[in-house]
Amino acid sequence: MSEVVIQVDCLSKQYRLGQIGGKRLVDDVNRWWAKLRGQADPRSKLGSQWSANQT
């Protein structure tokens, strides 16, 4: 028989999407990438744009 070398109980995973907080991860990544490059928010309403310095 083999003996237990490592045992883990109550392990979980948590994702923190920060201030963007959309419904899909792909949308959050696209918004983050646009913000990083100083471009308009791809999910914003027509005519509105965020500042690249805004956090």
PyMOL Python script that loads the backbone (N, CA, C, O; Angstrom):
from pymol import cmd

cmd.read_pdbstr("""\
ATOM      1  N   MET A   1       0.829  -1.202   0.000  1.00  0.00           N
ATOM      2  CA  MET A   1       0.000   0.000   0.000  1.00  0.00           C
ATOM      3  C   MET A   1       0.864   1.252   0.000  1.00  0.00           C
ATOM      4  O   MET A   1       1.967   1.256   0.546  1.00  0.00           O
ATOM      5  N   SER A   2       0.360   2.304  -0.610  1.00  0.00           N
ATOM      6  CA  SER A   2       1.079   3.590  -0.607  1.00  0.00           C
ATOM      7  C   SER A   2       0.567   4.459   0.541  1.00  0.00           C
ATOM      8  O   SER A   2      -0.608   4.400   0.902  1.00  0.00           O
ATOM      9  N   GLU A   3       1.438   5.242   1.093  1.00  0.00           N
ATOM     10  CA  GLU A   3       1.013   6.121   2.182  1.00  0.00           C
ATOM     11  C   GLU A   3       0.753   7.517   1.637  1.00  0.00           C
ATOM     12  O   GLU A   3       1.331   7.921   0.628  1.00  0.00           O
ATOM     13  N   VAL A   4      -0.120   8.247   2.314  1.00  0.00           N
ATOM     14  CA  VAL A   4      -0.484   9.595   1.899  1.00  0.00           C
ATOM     15  C   VAL A   4       0.664  10.545   2.221  1.00  0.00           C
ATOM     16  O   VAL A   4       1.117  10.620   3.363  1.00  0.00           O
ATOM     17  N   VAL A   5       1.131  11.269   1.205  1.00  0.00           N
ATOM     18  CA  VAL A   5       2.230  12.206   1.389  1.00  0.00           C
ATOM     19  C   VAL A   5       1.694  13.629   1.579  1.00  0.00           C
ATOM     20  O   VAL A   5       2.171  14.367   2.441  1.00  0.00           O
ATOM     21  N   ILE A   6       0.706  14.005   0.772  1.00  0.00           N
ATOM     22  CA  ILE A   6       0.087  15.329   0.870  1.00  0.00           C
ATOM     23  C   ILE A   6      -1.419  15.143   0.906  1.00  0.00           C
ATOM     24  O   ILE A   6      -1.985  14.414   0.092  1.00  0.00           O
ATOM     25  N   GLN A   7      -2.062  15.806   1.851  1.00  0.00           N
ATOM     26  CA  GLN A   7      -3.518  15.757   1.954  1.00  0.00           C
ATOM     27  C   GLN A   7      -4.033  17.185   2.046  1.00  0.00           C
ATOM     28  O   GLN A   7      -3.513  17.991   2.817  1.00  0.00           O
ATOM     29  N   VAL A   8      -5.056  17.496   1.258  1.00  0.00           N
ATOM     30  CA  VAL A   8      -5.629  18.842   1.230  1.00  0.00           C
ATOM     31  C   VAL A   8      -7.117  18.731   1.493  1.00  0.00           C
ATOM     32  O   VAL A   8      -7.813  17.933   0.865  1.00  0.00           O
ATOM     33  N   ASP A   9      -7.600  19.542   2.432  1.00  0.00           N
ATOM     34  CA  ASP A   9      -9.027  19.593   2.744  1.00  0.00           C
ATOM     35  C   ASP A   9      -9.534  21.015   2.532  1.00  0.00           C
ATOM     36  O   ASP A   9      -8.802  21.985   2.729  1.00  0.00           O
ATOM     37  N   CYS A  10     -10.770  21.121   2.136  1.00  0.00           N
ATOM     38  CA  CYS A  10     -11.452  22.425   1.991  1.00  0.00           C
ATOM     39  C   CYS A  10     -10.693  23.374   1.067  1.00  0.00           C
ATOM     40  O   CYS A  10     -10.508  24.541   1.413  1.00  0.00           O
ATOM     41  N   LEU A  11     -10.261  22.917  -0.066  1.00  0.00           N
ATOM     42  CA  LEU A  11      -9.574  23.743  -1.049  1.00  0.00           C
ATOM     43  C   LEU A  11     -10.605  24.365  -1.974  1.00  0.00           C
ATOM     44  O   LEU A  11     -11.533  23.690  -2.420  1.00  0.00           O
ATOM     45  N   SER A  12     -10.448  25.645  -2.264  1.00  0.00           N
ATOM     46  CA  SER A  12     -11.365  26.314  -3.180  1.00  0.00           C
ATOM     47  C   SER A  12     -10.587  27.261  -4.074  1.00  0.00           C
ATOM     48  O   SER A  12      -9.388  27.470  -3.888  1.00  0.00           O
ATOM     49  N   LYS A  13     -11.279  27.826  -5.039  1.00  0.00           N
ATOM     50  CA  LYS A  13     -10.674  28.759  -5.981  1.00  0.00           C
ATOM     51  C   LYS A  13     -11.578  29.980  -6.061  1.00  0.00           C
ATOM     52  O   LYS A  13     -12.802  29.852  -6.066  1.00  0.00           O
ATOM     53  N   GLN A  14     -10.978  31.159  -6.123  1.00  0.00           N
ATOM     54  CA  GLN A  14     -11.758  32.386  -6.201  1.00  0.00           C
ATOM     55  C   GLN A  14     -11.174  33.262  -7.297  1.00  0.00           C
ATOM     56  O   GLN A  14      -9.957  33.410  -7.404  1.00  0.00           O
ATOM     57  N   TYR A  15     -12.056  33.846  -8.116  1.00  0.00           N
ATOM     58  CA  TYR A  15     -11.628  34.744  -9.173  1.00  0.00           C
ATOM     59  C   TYR A  15     -12.055  36.156  -8.810  1.00  0.00           C
ATOM     60  O   TYR A  15     -13.209  36.400  -8.460  1.00  0.00           O
ATOM     61  N   ARG A  16     -11.113  37.078  -8.899  1.00  0.00           N
ATOM     62  CA  ARG A  16     -11.420  38.477  -8.651  1.00  0.00           C
ATOM     63  C   ARG A  16     -11.200  39.225  -9.943  1.00  0.00           C
ATOM     64  O   ARG A  16     -10.077  39.294 -10.441  1.00  0.00           O
ATOM     65  N   LEU A  17     -12.266  39.788 -10.494  1.00  0.00           N
ATOM     66  CA  LEU A  17     -12.173  40.471 -11.762  1.00  0.00           C
ATOM     67  C   LEU A  17     -11.946  41.966 -11.596  1.00  0.00           C
ATOM     68  O   LEU A  17     -11.859  42.696 -12.583  1.00  0.00           O
ATOM     69  N   GLY A  18     -11.852  42.414 -10.376  1.00  0.00           N
ATOM     70  CA  GLY A  18     -11.546  43.811 -10.127  1.00  0.00           C
ATOM     71  C   GLY A  18     -12.722  44.723 -10.358  1.00  0.00           C
ATOM     72  O   GLY A  18     -13.863  44.367 -10.062  1.00  0.00           O
ATOM     73  N   GLN A  19     -12.451  45.890 -10.880  1.00  0.00           N
ATOM     74  CA  GLN A  19     -13.461  46.926 -11.001  1.00  0.00           C
ATOM     75  C   GLN A  19     -14.320  46.786 -12.243  1.00  0.00           C
ATOM     76  O   GLN A  19     -15.318  47.493 -12.379  1.00  0.00           O
ATOM     77  N   ILE A  20     -13.962  45.903 -13.144  1.00  0.00           N
ATOM     78  CA  ILE A  20     -14.728  45.784 -14.383  1.00  0.00           C
ATOM     79  C   ILE A  20     -16.010  44.998 -14.126  1.00  0.00           C
ATOM     80  O   ILE A  20     -17.104  45.512 -14.358  1.00  0.00           O
ATOM     81  N   GLY A  21     -15.892  43.784 -13.659  1.00  0.00           N
ATOM     82  CA  GLY A  21     -17.019  42.991 -13.193  1.00  0.00           C
ATOM     83  C   GLY A  21     -18.140  42.737 -14.180  1.00  0.00           C
ATOM     84  O   GLY A  21     -19.308  42.909 -13.832  1.00  0.00           O
ATOM     85  N   GLY A  22     -17.824  42.335 -15.395  1.00  0.00           N
ATOM     86  CA  GLY A  22     -18.862  41.998 -16.357  1.00  0.00           C
ATOM     87  C   GLY A  22     -19.415  40.603 -16.118  1.00  0.00           C
ATOM     88  O   GLY A  22     -19.046  39.936 -15.151  1.00  0.00           O
ATOM     89  N   LYS A  23     -20.285  40.176 -16.987  1.00  0.00           N
ATOM     90  CA  LYS A  23     -20.901  38.862 -16.829  1.00  0.00           C
ATOM     91  C   LYS A  23     -20.052  37.748 -17.425  1.00  0.00           C
ATOM     92  O   LYS A  23     -20.161  36.593 -17.013  1.00  0.00           O
ATOM     93  N   ARG A  24     -19.203  38.092 -18.396  1.00  0.00           N
ATOM     94  CA  ARG A  24     -18.361  37.080 -19.027  1.00  0.00           C
ATOM     95  C   ARG A  24     -16.895  37.486 -18.916  1.00  0.00           C
ATOM     96  O   ARG A  24     -16.558  38.665 -19.020  1.00  0.00           O
ATOM     97  N   LEU A  25     -16.043  36.514 -18.707  1.00  0.00           N
ATOM     98  CA  LEU A  25     -14.613  36.769 -18.584  1.00  0.00           C
ATOM     99  C   LEU A  25     -14.045  37.400 -19.851  1.00  0.00           C
ATOM    100  O   LEU A  25     -13.199  38.290 -19.771  1.00  0.00           O
ATOM    101  N   VAL A  26     -14.496  36.955 -21.004  1.00  0.00           N
ATOM    102  CA  VAL A  26     -13.986  37.493 -22.268  1.00  0.00           C
ATOM    103  C   VAL A  26     -14.293  38.988 -22.372  1.00  0.00           C
ATOM    104  O   VAL A  26     -13.469  39.741 -22.891  1.00  0.00           O
ATOM    105  N   ASP A  27     -15.450  39.433 -21.893  1.00  0.00           N
ATOM    106  CA  ASP A  27     -15.785  40.858 -21.918  1.00  0.00           C
ATOM    107  C   ASP A  27     -14.864  41.641 -20.988  1.00  0.00           C
ATOM    108  O   ASP A  27     -14.401  42.726 -21.339  1.00  0.00           O
ATOM    109  N   ASP A  28     -14.601  41.098 -19.810  1.00  0.00           N
ATOM    110  CA  ASP A  28     -13.700  41.759 -18.863  1.00  0.00           C
ATOM    111  C   ASP A  28     -12.295  41.877 -19.427  1.00  0.00           C
ATOM    112  O   ASP A  28     -11.649  42.913 -19.275  1.00  0.00           O
ATOM    113  N   VAL A  29     -11.820  40.830 -20.074  1.00  0.00           N
ATOM    114  CA  VAL A  29     -10.476  40.850 -20.663  1.00  0.00           C
ATOM    115  C   VAL A  29     -10.418  41.871 -21.788  1.00  0.00           C
ATOM    116  O   VAL A  29      -9.438  42.610 -21.884  1.00  0.00           O
ATOM    117  N   ASN A  30     -11.433  41.937 -22.642  1.00  0.00           N
ATOM    118  CA  ASN A  30     -11.460  42.905 -23.734  1.00  0.00           C
ATOM    119  C   ASN A  30     -11.490  44.336 -23.205  1.00  0.00           C
ATOM    120  O   ASN A  30     -10.815  45.211 -23.746  1.00  0.00           O
ATOM    121  N   ARG A  31     -12.265  44.578 -22.156  1.00  0.00           N
ATOM    122  CA  ARG A  31     -12.339  45.914 -21.564  1.00  0.00           C
ATOM    123  C   ARG A  31     -11.004  46.285 -20.925  1.00  0.00           C
ATOM    124  O   ARG A  31     -10.539  47.416 -21.070  1.00  0.00           O
ATOM    125  N   TRP A  32     -10.383  45.334 -20.216  1.00  0.00           N
ATOM    126  CA  TRP A  32      -9.096  45.587 -19.577  1.00  0.00           C
ATOM    127  C   TRP A  32      -8.035  45.895 -20.635  1.00  0.00           C
ATOM    128  O   TRP A  32      -7.234  46.813 -20.458  1.00  0.00           O
ATOM    129  N   TRP A  33      -8.024  45.141 -21.722  1.00  0.00           N
ATOM    130  CA  TRP A  33      -7.030  45.325 -22.778  1.00  0.00           C
ATOM    131  C   TRP A  33      -7.214  46.686 -23.453  1.00  0.00           C
ATOM    132  O   TRP A  33      -6.230  47.366 -23.743  1.00  0.00           O
ATOM    133  N   ALA A  34      -8.448  47.086 -23.704  1.00  0.00           N
ATOM    134  CA  ALA A  34      -8.707  48.393 -24.307  1.00  0.00           C
ATOM    135  C   ALA A  34      -8.260  49.504 -23.361  1.00  0.00           C
ATOM    136  O   ALA A  34      -7.663  50.489 -23.798  1.00  0.00           O
ATOM    137  N   LYS A  35      -8.544  49.352 -22.079  1.00  0.00           N
ATOM    138  CA  LYS A  35      -8.146  50.356 -21.086  1.00  0.00           C
ATOM    139  C   LYS A  35      -6.632  50.459 -21.011  1.00  0.00           C
ATOM    140  O   LYS A  35      -6.089  51.559 -20.909  1.00  0.00           O
ATOM    141  N   LEU A  36      -5.951  49.335 -21.059  1.00  0.00           N
ATOM    142  CA  LEU A  36      -4.499  49.302 -20.995  1.00  0.00           C
ATOM    143  C   LEU A  36      -3.871  50.055 -22.176  1.00  0.00           C
ATOM    144  O   LEU A  36      -2.845  50.719 -22.025  1.00  0.00           O
ATOM    145  N   ARG A  37      -4.496  49.943 -23.343  1.00  0.00           N
ATOM    146  CA  ARG A  37      -3.991  50.610 -24.547  1.00  0.00           C
ATOM    147  C   ARG A  37      -4.502  52.037 -24.697  1.00  0.00           C
ATOM    148  O   ARG A  37      -4.134  52.726 -25.648  1.00  0.00           O
ATOM    149  N   GLY A  38      -5.347  52.490 -23.770  1.00  0.00           N
ATOM    150  CA  GLY A  38      -5.875  53.849 -23.835  1.00  0.00           C
ATOM    151  C   GLY A  38      -6.963  54.018 -24.868  1.00  0.00           C
ATOM    152  O   GLY A  38      -7.191  55.127 -25.351  1.00  0.00           O
ATOM    153  N   GLN A  39      -7.637  52.943 -25.216  1.00  0.00           N
ATOM    154  CA  GLN A  39      -8.707  52.990 -26.211  1.00  0.00           C
ATOM    155  C   GLN A  39     -10.068  53.031 -25.524  1.00  0.00           C
ATOM    156  O   GLN A  39     -10.183  52.841 -24.313  1.00  0.00           O
ATOM    157  N   ALA A  40     -11.082  53.280 -26.325  1.00  0.00           N
ATOM    158  CA  ALA A  40     -12.446  53.335 -25.818  1.00  0.00           C
ATOM    159  C   ALA A  40     -12.885  51.977 -25.283  1.00  0.00           C
ATOM    160  O   ALA A  40     -12.446  50.932 -25.763  1.00  0.00           O
ATOM    161  N   ASP A  41     -13.744  52.012 -24.299  1.00  0.00           N
ATOM    162  CA  ASP A  41     -14.317  50.800 -23.738  1.00  0.00           C
ATOM    163  C   ASP A  41     -15.194  50.141 -24.800  1.00  0.00           C
ATOM    164  O   ASP A  41     -16.163  50.751 -25.254  1.00  0.00           O
ATOM    165  N   PRO A  42     -14.878  48.907 -25.209  1.00  0.00           N
ATOM    166  CA  PRO A  42     -15.659  48.257 -26.271  1.00  0.00           C
ATOM    167  C   PRO A  42     -17.093  47.919 -25.857  1.00  0.00           C
ATOM    168  O   PRO A  42     -17.930  47.640 -26.716  1.00  0.00           O
ATOM    169  N   ARG A  43     -17.385  47.940 -24.569  1.00  0.00           N
ATOM    170  CA  ARG A  43     -18.732  47.622 -24.090  1.00  0.00           C
ATOM    171  C   ARG A  43     -19.498  48.867 -23.650  1.00  0.00           C
ATOM    172  O   ARG A  43     -20.601  48.751 -23.115  1.00  0.00           O
ATOM    173  N   SER A  44     -18.925  50.071 -23.869  1.00  0.00           N
ATOM    174  CA  SER A  44     -19.591  51.293 -23.438  1.00  0.00           C
ATOM    175  C   SER A  44     -20.695  51.668 -24.417  1.00  0.00           C
ATOM    176  O   SER A  44     -20.747  51.184 -25.548  1.00  0.00           O
ATOM    177  N   LYS A  45     -21.566  52.535 -23.951  1.00  0.00           N
ATOM    178  CA  LYS A  45     -22.637  53.027 -24.811  1.00  0.00           C
ATOM    179  C   LYS A  45     -22.046  53.991 -25.831  1.00  0.00           C
ATOM    180  O   LYS A  45     -20.994  54.586 -25.597  1.00  0.00           O
ATOM    181  N   LEU A  46     -22.711  54.138 -26.935  1.00  0.00           N
ATOM    182  CA  LEU A  46     -22.256  54.999 -28.022  1.00  0.00           C
ATOM    183  C   LEU A  46     -21.990  56.408 -27.514  1.00  0.00           C
ATOM    184  O   LEU A  46     -22.841  57.013 -26.861  1.00  0.00           O
ATOM    185  N   GLY A  47     -20.817  56.922 -27.813  1.00  0.00           N
ATOM    186  CA  GLY A  47     -20.476  58.284 -27.448  1.00  0.00           C
ATOM    187  C   GLY A  47     -19.766  58.439 -26.122  1.00  0.00           C
ATOM    188  O   GLY A  47     -19.219  59.508 -25.853  1.00  0.00           O
ATOM    189  N   SER A  48     -19.751  57.419 -25.282  1.00  0.00           N
ATOM    190  CA  SER A  48     -19.038  57.550 -24.009  1.00  0.00           C
ATOM    191  C   SER A  48     -17.696  56.843 -24.112  1.00  0.00           C
ATOM    192  O   SER A  48     -17.560  55.836 -24.807  1.00  0.00           O
ATOM    193  N   GLN A  49     -16.713  57.382 -23.413  1.00  0.00           N
ATOM    194  CA  GLN A  49     -15.369  56.803 -23.450  1.00  0.00           C
ATOM    195  C   GLN A  49     -14.719  57.020 -22.089  1.00  0.00           C
ATOM    196  O   GLN A  49     -14.897  58.069 -21.471  1.00  0.00           O
ATOM    197  N   TRP A  50     -13.980  56.043 -21.633  1.00  0.00           N
ATOM    198  CA  TRP A  50     -13.278  56.199 -20.354  1.00  0.00           C
ATOM    199  C   TRP A  50     -11.881  56.743 -20.589  1.00  0.00           C
ATOM    200  O   TRP A  50     -11.350  56.659 -21.696  1.00  0.00           O
ATOM    201  N   SER A  51     -11.306  57.287 -19.570  1.00  0.00           N
ATOM    202  CA  SER A  51      -9.952  57.802 -19.640  1.00  0.00           C
ATOM    203  C   SER A  51      -8.978  56.675 -19.376  1.00  0.00           C
ATOM    204  O   SER A  51      -9.277  55.781 -18.584  1.00  0.00           O
ATOM    205  N   ALA A  52      -7.826  56.691 -20.015  1.00  0.00           N
ATOM    206  CA  ALA A  52      -6.821  55.660 -19.798  1.00  0.00           C
ATOM    207  C   ALA A  52      -6.250  55.733 -18.387  1.00  0.00           C
ATOM    208  O   ALA A  52      -5.724  54.739 -17.886  1.00  0.00           O
ATOM    209  N   ASN A  53      -6.343  56.885 -17.740  1.00  0.00           N
ATOM    210  CA  ASN A  53      -5.831  57.054 -16.381  1.00  0.00           C
ATOM    211  C   ASN A  53      -6.840  56.669 -15.313  1.00  0.00           C
ATOM    212  O   ASN A  53      -6.493  56.584 -14.134  1.00  0.00           O
ATOM    213  N   GLN A  54      -8.067  56.439 -15.705  1.00  0.00           N
ATOM    214  CA  GLN A  54      -9.108  56.087 -14.754  1.00  0.00           C
ATOM    215  C   GLN A  54      -8.901  54.679 -14.231  1.00  0.00           C
ATOM    216  O   GLN A  54      -8.564  53.780 -15.002  1.00  0.00           O
ATOM    217  N   THR A  55      -9.097  54.464 -12.915  1.00  0.00           N
ATOM    218  CA  THR A  55      -8.914  53.136 -12.332  1.00  0.00           C
ATOM    219  C   THR A  55     -10.206  52.580 -11.835  1.00  0.00           C
ATOM    220  O   THR A  55     -10.239  51.466 -11.311  1.00  0.00           O
TER     221      THR A  55
END
""", "prot")
cmd.dss("prot")
cmd.show_as("cartoon", "prot")
cmd.util.cbc("prot")
cmd.orient("prot")
